[in-house]
Amino acid sequence: MKKKLKLADFEKTFFYSDSHNDLALLEFVTNPVVVNGDKILLKKAQEKNWPTLNLK
């Protein structure tokens, strides 16, 4: 029988986003990363001290 995995089963979780629409997911994982973030998301990343990447 296969075990159903839950987020709590993982020691580290990563999520990459460019949009403030994903804030709920970014706040849920252990390692949020903002990539080419919109203005709102970049402000939140600065407040939370999240790493940011600008690949433009």
PyMOL CGO cylinders between C-alpha atoms (Angstrom):
from pymol import cmd
from pymol.cgo import CYLINDER

trace = [
    CYLINDER, 0.00, 0.00, 0.00, 1.33, 3.43, -0.97, 0.3, 1, 1, 1, 1, 1, 1,
    CYLINDER, 1.33, 3.43, -0.97, 1.61, 6.08, 1.72, 0.3, 1, 1, 1, 1, 1, 1,
    CYLINDER, 1.61, 6.08, 1.72, -0.04, 9.40, 0.91, 0.3, 1, 1, 1, 1, 1, 1,
    CYLINDER, -0.04, 9.40, 0.91, 2.50, 12.16, 1.39, 0.3, 1, 1, 1, 1, 1, 1,
    CYLINDER, 2.50, 12.16, 1.39, 1.64, 15.38, 3.19, 0.3, 1, 1, 1, 1, 1, 1,
    CYLINDER, 1.64, 15.38, 3.19, 3.58, 18.61, 3.31, 0.3, 1, 1, 1, 1, 1, 1,
    CYLINDER, 3.58, 18.61, 3.31, 4.49, 17.85, 6.93, 0.3, 1, 1, 1, 1, 1, 1,
    CYLINDER, 4.49, 17.85, 6.93, 6.39, 14.77, 5.66, 0.3, 1, 1, 1, 1, 1, 1,
    CYLINDER, 6.39, 14.77, 5.66, 9.03, 17.03, 4.11, 0.3, 1, 1, 1, 1, 1, 1,
    CYLINDER, 9.03, 17.03, 4.11, 11.77, 18.73, 6.10, 0.3, 1, 1, 1, 1, 1, 1,
    CYLINDER, 11.77, 18.73, 6.10, 12.30, 21.40, 3.43, 0.3, 1, 1, 1, 1, 1, 1,
    CYLINDER, 12.30, 21.40, 3.43, 9.88, 22.78, 0.89, 0.3, 1, 1, 1, 1, 1, 1,
    CYLINDER, 9.88, 22.78, 0.89, 10.60, 25.32, -1.84, 0.3, 1, 1, 1, 1, 1, 1,
    CYLINDER, 10.60, 25.32, -1.84, 8.30, 27.57, -3.84, 0.3, 1, 1, 1, 1, 1, 1,
    CYLINDER, 8.30, 27.57, -3.84, 9.28, 30.05, -6.53, 0.3, 1, 1, 1, 1, 1, 1,
    CYLINDER, 9.28, 30.05, -6.53, 6.96, 32.82, -7.66, 0.3, 1, 1, 1, 1, 1, 1,
    CYLINDER, 6.96, 32.82, -7.66, 6.77, 36.12, -9.48, 0.3, 1, 1, 1, 1, 1, 1,
    CYLINDER, 6.77, 36.12, -9.48, 3.29, 37.18, -8.35, 0.3, 1, 1, 1, 1, 1, 1,
    CYLINDER, 3.29, 37.18, -8.35, 1.72, 38.43, -5.13, 0.3, 1, 1, 1, 1, 1, 1,
    CYLINDER, 1.72, 38.43, -5.13, -1.17, 36.11, -6.00, 0.3, 1, 1, 1, 1, 1, 1,
    CYLINDER, -1.17, 36.11, -6.00, 1.02, 33.29, -4.63, 0.3, 1, 1, 1, 1, 1, 1,
    CYLINDER, 1.02, 33.29, -4.63, 1.65, 34.87, -1.22, 0.3, 1, 1, 1, 1, 1, 1,
    CYLINDER, 1.65, 34.87, -1.22, -0.29, 32.19, 0.64, 0.3, 1, 1, 1, 1, 1, 1,
    CYLINDER, -0.29, 32.19, 0.64, 1.92, 29.46, -0.82, 0.3, 1, 1, 1, 1, 1, 1,
    CYLINDER, 1.92, 29.46, -0.82, 5.12, 31.43, -0.27, 0.3, 1, 1, 1, 1, 1, 1,
    CYLINDER, 5.12, 31.43, -0.27, 4.22, 31.91, 3.38, 0.3, 1, 1, 1, 1, 1, 1,
    CYLINDER, 4.22, 31.91, 3.38, 3.45, 28.19, 3.77, 0.3, 1, 1, 1, 1, 1, 1,
    CYLINDER, 3.45, 28.19, 3.77, 6.74, 26.68, 2.58, 0.3, 1, 1, 1, 1, 1, 1,
    CYLINDER, 6.74, 26.68, 2.58, 10.07, 26.65, 4.43, 0.3, 1, 1, 1, 1, 1, 1,
    CYLINDER, 10.07, 26.65, 4.43, 12.04, 28.23, 1.56, 0.3, 1, 1, 1, 1, 1, 1,
    CYLINDER, 12.04, 28.23, 1.56, 10.14, 30.86, -0.45, 0.3, 1, 1, 1, 1, 1, 1,
    CYLINDER, 10.14, 30.86, -0.45, 11.99, 32.50, -3.36, 0.3, 1, 1, 1, 1, 1, 1,
    CYLINDER, 11.99, 32.50, -3.36, 10.77, 35.49, -5.36, 0.3, 1, 1, 1, 1, 1, 1,
    CYLINDER, 10.77, 35.49, -5.36, 11.81, 35.52, -9.03, 0.3, 1, 1, 1, 1, 1, 1,
    CYLINDER, 11.81, 35.52, -9.03, 11.15, 38.64, -11.11, 0.3, 1, 1, 1, 1, 1, 1,
    CYLINDER, 11.15, 38.64, -11.11, 8.55, 39.60, -8.52, 0.3, 1, 1, 1, 1, 1, 1,
    CYLINDER, 8.55, 39.60, -8.52, 5.83, 42.17, -9.01, 0.3, 1, 1, 1, 1, 1, 1,
    CYLINDER, 5.83, 42.17, -9.01, 5.92, 45.35, -6.92, 0.3, 1, 1, 1, 1, 1, 1,
    CYLINDER, 5.92, 45.35, -6.92, 3.68, 44.01, -4.14, 0.3, 1, 1, 1, 1, 1, 1,
    CYLINDER, 3.68, 44.01, -4.14, 5.57, 40.73, -3.88, 0.3, 1, 1, 1, 1, 1, 1,
    CYLINDER, 5.57, 40.73, -3.88, 8.98, 42.43, -3.79, 0.3, 1, 1, 1, 1, 1, 1,
    CYLINDER, 8.98, 42.43, -3.79, 7.81, 44.61, -0.91, 0.3, 1, 1, 1, 1, 1, 1,
    CYLINDER, 7.81, 44.61, -0.91, 6.61, 41.56, 1.02, 0.3, 1, 1, 1, 1, 1, 1,
    CYLINDER, 6.61, 41.56, 1.02, 9.86, 39.69, 0.27, 0.3, 1, 1, 1, 1, 1, 1,
    CYLINDER, 9.86, 39.69, 0.27, 11.83, 42.59, 1.70, 0.3, 1, 1, 1, 1, 1, 1,
    CYLINDER, 11.83, 42.59, 1.70, 9.66, 42.63, 4.85, 0.3, 1, 1, 1, 1, 1, 1,
    CYLINDER, 9.66, 42.63, 4.85, 10.05, 38.84, 5.31, 0.3, 1, 1, 1, 1, 1, 1,
    CYLINDER, 10.05, 38.84, 5.31, 13.72, 38.76, 4.28, 0.3, 1, 1, 1, 1, 1, 1,
    CYLINDER, 13.72, 38.76, 4.28, 13.02, 36.25, 1.50, 0.3, 1, 1, 1, 1, 1, 1,
    CYLINDER, 13.02, 36.25, 1.50, 15.62, 35.75, -1.22, 0.3, 1, 1, 1, 1, 1, 1,
    CYLINDER, 15.62, 35.75, -1.22, 14.85, 37.43, -4.53, 0.3, 1, 1, 1, 1, 1, 1,
    CYLINDER, 14.85, 37.43, -4.53, 16.16, 36.90, -8.03, 0.3, 1, 1, 1, 1, 1, 1,
    CYLINDER, 16.16, 36.90, -8.03, 15.92, 39.24, -11.00, 0.3, 1, 1, 1, 1, 1, 1,
    CYLINDER, 15.92, 39.24, -11.00, 16.58, 37.31, -14.21, 0.3, 1, 1, 1, 1, 1, 1,
    CYLINDER, 16.58, 37.31, -14.21, 15.56, 40.05, -16.63, 0.3, 1, 1, 1, 1, 1, 1,
]
cmd.load_cgo(trace, "trace")
